Amino acid sequence: MAQTEDKGGDSDKTLGRLSLSTLLPSKAFLSIALALLVLGLFGILPFVSSNKRTWATGEMSRAHAMLSNNCSACHAGDFSKINDNACMRCHALTKHGESLKDPHRRNEVFKHSCVDCHQEHDGSEPERLSPRESALCTSCHASKQGDSSLAVASWAAHPEFRVALPSGAHDFQLVSLADKGKLVDESHIKLNHKLHLKPGLRGQDGKVNLQCRDCHVSTADGKVMQPVNMEKQCKICHGLEFDPRLPGREVPHGSPDLVYKFLYAEYSKLFLGAEEATLPAGFERSRPGQESRLVEASKNAFTRASVEDEARKAERELFTRTACLLCHETSERSESPESLNSGQISAFTIEKPRIPSTWMPKSVFSHSGHEEVMCEECHSGVHDSTRSSDVLMPEKAVCLECHRSDMHAGSASTDCITCHSYHEPQGLPASDKRRINEIVKELRRQ
């Protein structure tokens, strides 16, 4: 029996020696070799070469796709985090608060760098690098860290909106829409919305029915409104004629001095006979070679004083009764007529309009994204506003009707980035720009 068992053991040994597994390296050797191969291919080789794409965790965003084969454009070559200076080589940004004016102080206060918010290689949103998580904003604003002047823990806790209103001679101040006592628009421009929206207004070419879009025209990108322009929006109703003897002739829409000089020139041409068909009585001219009955009278009438007198009369009419007075705050100068005439300057001044280019400069808004909503749904009270001092900007409650803080079904976005931008991009200065062929050559060298 024992002898039979010994023979079976020898057979197993013989079969084992004939197995192909005996010709292969051991499992321990294979494991060590494979580990070294992976280390060499994905660790050592990329480290000593310029191509480090094997270390990337995902594809780059579309905005940076041209740098996919040029890792050194952003990476310093080691395993340290990308420095902000690498980003600033291509990007110029406005600053967010006083703390960001000094890069050293910025990092001390916020302890954040560009890559903390703008993650590359994750492949989640190839179209954009801007994060939408509100927590990135509220982490500072909720406790007033840094230079934040407002504690905003959430959209529900957001304070009432603030608008830019003229303050002093040149500045603007932000006033809360909840502060009704200070909410007065002193832009030095006269406008009665109720009157302008009345049906059947008398225009130069007949009756007109104005709509909001007739005066308020958005920019090409649909984000903000263009400044109201006299030639484009107002002139359809508000002509600048000044004398029935000069039909169709209008003063320029400019400074008072420009208006007066134009009037002086027009009456000089009138009295010289440049407009014979409309000359006033007493200024008829005779045929060549014939004696005029009013030659002496014409010579006496055409004097500098008479031109100045006509120009001053027309000027007073414009600035105290008709065109200019309708829209502007005008006042009369205290200088003597002789002083005004000698200097060829206007007898009136106009308070320069100070209309803010952006009523809510701390926010980002797109009118094109709200095309389906009627203007008066957000700018309530427009049809009843008779005073130019009325501020007709929407309050927070208006936005809450669609941008619900409870994220109810159908609610519009309530992320901070929907209305705010942490920093706006700016164009690089000309000194930092390069030729495209230089950039291409540099990328190919990599």
Secondary structure as UniProt FT lines:
FT   HELIX           2..18
FT   HELIX           20..23
FT   HELIX           27..39
FT   HELIX           40..44
FT   HELIX           45..48
FT   HELIX           53..55
FT   HELIX           62..67
FT   TURN            68..69
FT   HELIX           71..73
FT   HELIX           84..88
FT   TURN            89..90
FT   STRAND          92..93
FT   HELIX           98..101
FT   HELIX           103..110
FT   HELIX           114..117
FT   TURN            126..127
FT   HELIX           135..141
FT   TURN            142..144
FT   TURN            146..147
FT   TURN            156..157
FT   STRAND          162..167
FT   TURN            168..170
FT   STRAND          171..176
FT   TURN            177..178
FT   TURN            180..182
FT   HELIX           193..196
FT   TURN            199..200
FT   STRAND          201..203
FT   TURN            204..205
FT   STRAND          206..208
FT   HELIX           212..215
FT   TURN            220..221
FT   HELIX           230..234
FT   TURN            235..237
FT   TURN            244..245
FT   TURN            247..248
FT   HELIX           256..272
FT   TURN            273..275
FT   HELIX           276..278
FT   TURN            281..282
FT   TURN            288..289
FT   TURN            293..294
FT   HELIX           295..301
FT   HELIX           304..320
FT   HELIX           323..327
FT   STRAND          330..332
FT   HELIX           337..343
FT   STRAND          348..350
FT   TURN            361..362
FT   HELIX           368..370
FT   TURN            371..372
FT   HELIX           375..378
FT   TURN            380..381
FT   HELIX           382..384
FT   TURN            388..389
FT   HELIX           396..400
FT   TURN            401..402
FT   TURN            405..406
FT   TURN            409..410
FT   HELIX           416..418
FT   STRAND          425..426
FT   HELIX           430..432
FT   HELIX           436..445
//
